[in-house]
Amino acid sequence: MKQAMRLLVSSETDEWYTPPGILAAVHDVLGGIELDPASCTVANRIVKAERFYTIKDNGLTKSWRARSLFMNSPYGRTAARSTQAVFMDYLIGQLPVIGSCIALTKTVPGYKWWDDLFRGKWPGPVCITEGRISFIAADGQRRGKSKAASSLWYWGPSEGKFAERFDSIGRVLDREGSHGRL
């Protein structure tokens, strides 16, 4: 296996940043990003959030009050749980103080945390990417593709705009799992 691909599918690094094409769609739907609660200075060069929390800030100890939020939650494990599950649970608890948000996770049917989100724990639509995303490495270069498709979870007042804009990225499903316009 090539070095770049081995890194992308392993836990050797969790520094994989969202590609600009997806972020353009996120900015269109959200009207900009006020907060990225799981980021760093390098990632924010692409994300362009007004403010962000780093690993040192520990966003899980902060309020995520914001008019708009984007999160590409860290992969890996926190204690015995998926870190993505931990961040998505925290995001769901913060929804009352967030105007709108899009969260990016891997698509992993069969994992309890993802199935729970898909089967109703997440209160909005989801876009399951067509194919696998080529994330950006810490050096700014694309390094292979993730080993699974990705999910983009939306919450906010513009579900129709989300469906329209993300339809070219993947299959957009409403809360009941139906495909098509919301």
C-alpha positions in Angstrom: 0.0 0.0 0.0 1.4 3.4 -0.9 2.5 5.6 2.1 -0.1 8.3 1.5 -3.0 5.8 1.3 -1.7 3.9 4.4 -1.7 7.1 6.3 -5.2 8.0 5.1 -6.8 4.8 6.3 -4.8 4.5 9.5 -4.7 6.2 12.9 -1.2 7.5 12.2 -2.6 11.0 11.8 -5.9 12.7 12.2 -4.8 15.8 10.3 -7.0 15.4 7.2 -8.7 18.6 6.0 -11.9 19.2 4.1 -11.4 19.8 0.4 -12.2 23.3 -1.0 -15.1 22.0 -3.3 -17.1 20.7 -0.3 -16.3 23.9 1.7 -17.6 26.0 -1.2 -21.0 24.2 -0.9 -20.9 24.6 2.9 -20.3 28.3 2.6 -23.1 28.6 0.1 -25.7 26.9 2.3 -24.6 28.5 5.6 -23.8 31.9 4.2 -20.3 31.6 5.7 -18.9 29.8 8.8 -18.8 31.5 12.1 -17.4 28.6 14.1 -15.4 25.4 13.5 -15.2 23.6 16.8 -12.6 21.0 15.8 -9.9 22.7 13.8 -6.5 24.2 13.7 -4.7 27.1 12.1 -3.7 25.1 9.0 -7.2 23.7 8.4 -8.8 27.1 8.9 -6.8 28.5 5.9 -9.3 26.4 3.8 -12.3 26.5 6.1 -12.2 30.2 6.7 -14.2 30.2 9.9 -14.5 33.5 11.8 -13.4 31.5 14.9 -12.3 28.0 15.7 -11.3 25.7 18.5 -8.1 23.7 18.4 -7.2 20.5 20.2 -5.6 22.7 22.9 -8.8 24.7 23.3 -10.8 21.4 23.6 -14.0 22.4 21.9 -15.9 19.8 23.9 -15.6 22.0 26.9 -16.9 25.2 25.2 -20.2 26.6 24.1 -20.7 26.3 20.3 -23.1 29.2 20.2 -22.9 30.5 16.6 -25.1 31.6 13.7 -23.3 29.0 11.5 -21.0 26.1 12.3 -19.0 23.6 10.2 -17.3 20.6 11.7 -15.1 17.9 10.2 -14.8 16.0 13.5 -11.6 14.2 14.3 -11.4 10.5 13.5 -9.9 8.0 15.8 -11.0 7.0 19.3 -11.7 8.8 22.6 -11.4 6.3 25.4 -13.6 3.4 24.1 -15.7 5.5 21.7 -15.4 6.8 18.2 -14.3 10.4 18.4 -16.8 11.2 15.7 -19.5 9.8 17.9 -18.4 12.0 20.8 -18.3 15.2 18.7 -21.7 14.4 17.0 -23.3 13.8 20.4 -21.9 17.1 21.7 -23.1 18.9 18.5 -26.6 17.5 19.0 -26.6 18.9 22.5 -25.5 22.3 21.2 -28.1 22.6 18.4 -30.4 24.9 20.4 -27.6 27.6 20.3 -26.6 27.1 16.7 -28.5 28.8 13.8 -27.4 26.3 11.2 -24.7 23.7 10.8 -23.1 21.1 8.6 -21.0 18.3 10.1 -18.8 15.9 8.1 -18.3 12.3 9.2 -17.4 9.1 7.6 -20.3 7.0 6.3 -20.2 3.7 8.3 -23.5 1.8 8.3 -23.2 -0.9 10.9 -21.4 1.4 13.4 -23.9 2.1 16.2 -23.1 5.8 16.4 -23.7 6.3 12.6 -26.8 4.1 12.5 -28.3 6.0 15.5 -27.7 9.3 13.6 -29.1 8.0 10.4 -32.2 6.4 12.0 -33.4 9.6 13.7 -31.0 10.9 16.3 -29.9 13.6 13.8 -32.8 16.0 13.3 -32.1 17.0 9.7 -31.1 15.7 6.2 -27.9 14.0 5.3 -25.8 13.9 2.1 -24.0 10.7 1.6 -21.2 11.4 -0.9 -20.9 9.8 -4.2 -17.6 8.1 -4.0 -14.8 8.8 -1.5 -13.4 12.2 -0.7 -9.8 13.1 -1.4 -9.0 15.0 1.9 -6.2 17.5 2.1 -3.1 16.6 4.1 -1.3 18.9 6.6 1.1 19.9 3.8 -1.8 21.1 1.6 -1.6 18.3 -0.8 -4.4 15.7 -1.7 -3.3 12.3 -0.6 -5.4 9.5 -2.0 -9.0 8.9 -0.9 -10.6 8.0 2.3 -11.6 4.4 2.7 -15.3 5.1 3.0 -17.8 7.6 1.6 -18.6 10.6 3.8 -21.8 12.0 5.3 -22.6 15.7 5.5 -25.3 16.3 8.2 -27.3 19.5 7.9 -29.4 21.2 10.5 -31.0 24.6 10.0 -33.7 26.6 8.2 -32.5 26.0 4.6 -33.0 22.2 4.0 -34.1 22.9 0.4 -31.0 24.9 -0.3 -28.9 22.1 1.3 -30.5 19.5 -0.9 -30.1 21.6 -4.0 -26.5 22.4 -3.4 -25.3 19.0 -2.2 -27.2 17.0 -4.8 -24.1 17.2 -7.0 -21.9 15.9 -4.2 -24.0 12.8 -3.3 -27.4 11.5 -2.4 -29.4 13.8 -0.1 -31.8 12.0 2.2 -34.4 13.6 4.4 -35.0 12.7 8.0 -37.1 9.7 6.9 -34.4 8.4 4.6 -36.2 9.4 1.4 -34.1 10.5 -1.6 -35.1 13.7 -3.5 -35.9 17.3 -2.9 -36.8 18.4 0.6 
